[in-house]
């Protein structure tokens, strides 16, 4: 069972148990819909299910109320918790050029001529765009911008991405 982070509890908000959540999903309205169940992984690694009872945008975050969190004291215990969903529960993307991170992680990376260059270990979301963390066969990691000019083909079914890197990009 693979789980994906869709948010992180930043802090308690107000006195009635509402939480300020940093969103980490492209579909917050679906992930934080009323009656959606999330798994909260607390800082001590314990876990508990939470059911969304309300959510609203506020200052670049979501203010979320969970049925199981009725007071500020309970909300404070969730500070820093990661909010997770099971990957199997996510609907397939309608856009052939959009991918969930978990679909890319583990794919083999090859050059256009089929030469293997490593495996995608992670997707990093930076202010400048997405980066693929490529682990080369020698163990070195290289950051590859996830743009069509450099990654012209992604074939999730075949478990590979084709790279067309500029000179020097893949050098350790």
C-alpha positions as CSV (number, residue, x, y, z in Angstrom):
1,X,0.0,0.0,0.0
2,X,1.5,3.3,-1.1
3,X,0.5,6.6,0.5
4,X,0.9,10.1,-0.8
5,X,1.2,13.3,1.1
6,X,-1.6,15.8,0.3
7,X,-1.0,18.3,3.1
8,X,0.9,19.2,6.3
9,X,-0.7,20.6,9.4
10,X,1.0,24.0,10.0
11,X,-0.9,25.0,13.2
12,X,-4.1,25.2,15.1
13,X,-6.4,28.1,14.0
14,X,-8.8,29.6,16.4
15,X,-10.3,27.9,19.5
16,X,-12.7,25.3,17.9
17,X,-10.2,22.8,16.5
18,X,-9.7,24.2,13.0
19,X,-6.3,23.5,11.5
20,X,-4.2,25.6,9.0
21,X,-3.0,23.1,6.4
22,X,-0.2,23.6,3.8
23,X,-1.6,22.0,0.7
24,X,0.6,19.5,-1.2
25,X,-1.8,18.3,-3.9
26,X,-3.0,19.7,-7.2
27,X,-6.6,18.8,-6.3
28,X,-7.3,20.2,-2.8
29,X,-11.1,20.4,-3.4
30,X,-11.1,16.6,-4.0
31,X,-8.6,15.6,-1.3
32,X,-10.2,17.9,1.4
33,X,-13.8,17.4,0.4
34,X,-16.4,17.0,3.1
35,X,-16.4,13.3,4.3
36,X,-13.0,12.6,2.7
37,X,-10.9,10.4,5.0
38,X,-7.2,11.1,5.4
39,X,-4.5,9.5,7.5
40,X,-2.6,11.8,9.8
41,X,0.9,10.8,10.4
42,X,2.1,12.6,13.5
43,X,5.6,13.7,14.3
44,X,6.1,10.7,16.5
45,X,5.2,8.5,13.5
46,X,1.9,7.4,15.1
47,X,-1.1,7.5,12.7
48,X,-4.8,8.2,13.0
49,X,-7.7,8.5,10.5
50,X,-9.3,11.9,10.2
51,X,-12.6,12.8,8.4
52,X,-12.9,16.2,6.8
53,X,-16.0,18.1,8.0
54,X,-15.2,21.5,6.4
55,X,-12.4,23.2,4.5
56,X,-12.0,26.7,3.2
57,X,-9.1,28.7,1.7
58,X,-7.3,31.2,4.0
59,X,-4.0,33.1,3.2
60,X,-2.5,30.6,0.9
61,X,-3.5,27.6,3.1
62,X,-6.6,25.7,3.8
63,X,-8.4,25.9,7.1
64,X,-9.7,22.4,7.7
65,X,-12.0,21.1,10.3
66,X,-12.0,17.3,11.1
67,X,-14.8,15.5,12.8
68,X,-12.4,14.0,15.3
69,X,-10.9,17.3,16.3
70,X,-13.3,19.4,18.5
71,X,-10.9,21.6,20.5
72,X,-7.8,23.7,20.1
73,X,-6.0,21.4,22.5
74,X,-6.6,18.4,20.3
75,X,-5.7,20.5,17.2
76,X,-2.3,21.4,18.8
77,X,-1.4,17.7,19.0
78,X,-1.6,17.5,15.2
79,X,0.9,20.3,14.5
80,X,3.4,19.1,11.9
81,X,1.4,16.0,11.0
82,X,1.5,14.9,7.4
83,X,-1.9,14.2,5.8
84,X,-1.9,11.1,3.6
85,X,-4.1,9.4,1.1
86,X,-3.7,5.9,-0.5
87,X,-2.3,6.2,-4.1
88,X,-4.8,3.5,-5.2
89,X,-7.7,5.9,-4.3
90,X,-6.5,8.6,-6.7
91,X,-8.3,8.8,-10.0
92,X,-6.3,8.6,-13.2
93,X,-5.3,11.9,-14.7
94,X,-7.3,13.1,-17.8
95,X,-4.3,14.8,-19.2
96,X,-1.7,12.6,-20.9
97,X,1.1,15.0,-20.0
98,X,0.3,15.0,-16.2
99,X,1.6,12.4,-13.8
100,X,1.4,11.7,-10.1
101,X,4.8,11.7,-8.5
102,X,4.5,8.0,-7.5
103,X,4.0,7.1,-11.2
104,X,7.4,8.6,-12.1
105,X,9.4,7.3,-9.1
106,X,11.2,4.1,-10.0
107,X,11.0,4.5,-13.8
108,X,14.1,3.7,-15.8
109,X,15.7,6.7,-17.6
110,X,17.2,6.1,-21.0
111,X,18.6,8.3,-23.8
112,X,16.8,8.5,-27.1
113,X,19.0,5.7,-28.5
114,X,18.0,3.4,-25.6
115,X,21.2,3.9,-23.5
116,X,20.3,3.4,-19.8
117,X,21.3,6.4,-17.6
118,X,19.7,5.5,-14.3
119,X,16.4,5.5,-12.4
120,X,14.0,8.2,-11.3
121,X,14.2,8.2,-7.5
122,X,12.0,11.2,-6.6
123,X,10.2,14.3,-8.0
124,X,11.1,17.6,-6.4
125,X,8.7,20.5,-6.6
126,X,10.6,23.7,-6.6
127,X,9.5,27.3,-7.2
128,X,11.2,27.1,-10.6
129,X,9.3,23.9,-11.6
130,X,9.6,20.1,-11.1
131,X,12.9,18.3,-11.1
132,X,13.4,14.6,-11.5
133,X,16.1,13.1,-9.1
134,X,17.9,10.7,-11.4
135,X,20.1,8.1,-9.7
136,X,22.9,7.1,-12.0
137,X,24.3,3.6,-12.0
138,X,27.4,4.8,-10.2
139,X,25.1,6.0,-7.3
140,X,25.5,9.7,-8.1
141,X,22.3,11.8,-8.2
142,X,21.5,14.3,-10.9
143,X,18.6,16.8,-11.0
144,X,16.9,16.8,-14.3
145,X,14.4,19.6,-15.1
146,X,11.0,17.9,-15.9
147,X,10.3,19.9,-19.1
148,X,9.4,18.5,-22.5
149,X,12.6,19.7,-24.2
150,X,14.7,17.4,-21.8
151,X,12.1,14.7,-21.0
152,X,10.3,14.3,-24.4
153,X,8.7,11.0,-23.5
154,X,7.2,9.4,-20.4
155,X,5.8,5.9,-20.8
156,X,4.4,4.8,-17.4
157,X,3.2,1.5,-18.8
158,X,6.7,0.6,-20.1
159,X,8.2,1.9,-16.8
160,X,10.6,4.3,-18.6
161,X,11.3,8.0,-19.4
162,X,13.3,9.1,-22.4
163,X,15.8,11.9,-21.8
164,X,17.3,14.3,-24.3
165,X,19.7,16.2,-22.0
166,X,21.8,19.2,-22.9
167,X,25.5,18.5,-22.9
168,X,26.9,18.1,-19.4
169,X,23.6,17.8,-17.6
170,X,24.1,14.1,-16.6
171,X,27.7,14.5,-15.7
172,X,28.3,13.8,-12.0
